[in-house]
Amino acid sequence: MNFGNKTYTIERYFLGKNKRLENICRNNLSTTVSNLSKGRTDYGFQNYDMTTWNLFQEYADDFEELTTALSEMSKSYMKNHFNKEVSGKFYVSELWGIVTEPNGLATPHNHWPAIFTFVYYLSLPEKNPPLVFTDTSLKIYPREGELIFFPSWLKHEVPVNQTDEQRVCYAGNIYYEE
């Protein structure tokens, strides 16, 4: 993907479906967080049911494999795309579950000041809307079990879910410390 006069790679990993993580998401939706999105887009999303931002800490054993893999993806990304070996640690700072209802959407946004962002898709409608990177014409149509990994400053959105089904995924941010 070209962004300005630089090229950024958006990586796709197939991790497979994880029914346990999907159930954790569905069973831990936060009424407080979810109510922010009902019928409004001023928070960047509409008709999203969400967990808390740090659900992965409460279920650390269930998320350990995923968070470890994300740290390794971050190191690999730095080496492969920025030609930089790092001695510090990449870590997941936020990881939240999202159940997108019919007519749900995410308006254009980025996740700055995080370094990397990811979305892990666990359950998708047959005609799921794409993940759209708004500064280009790139549209990614994810598959169930796929994780999309990209630099956090890239602006992205998700058009309206025009199906009668829910989409279940996790999204999160990765930071770096020396």
ABEGO torsion letter per residue (X at the ends): XBBEABBBBBBBBBAEBBAAAAAAAAAABBAAAAAAABGBAAAGBBGBBBBBAAAAAAAAAAAAAAAAAAAAAAAAAAAAAAGBBBABBBBBABBBBBBBBBGBBBBBBBAOABABBBBBBABBBABBBBBBBAABABBBBBBBGBBBBBBAABBBBBBBBABABBBBBBBBBBBBBX
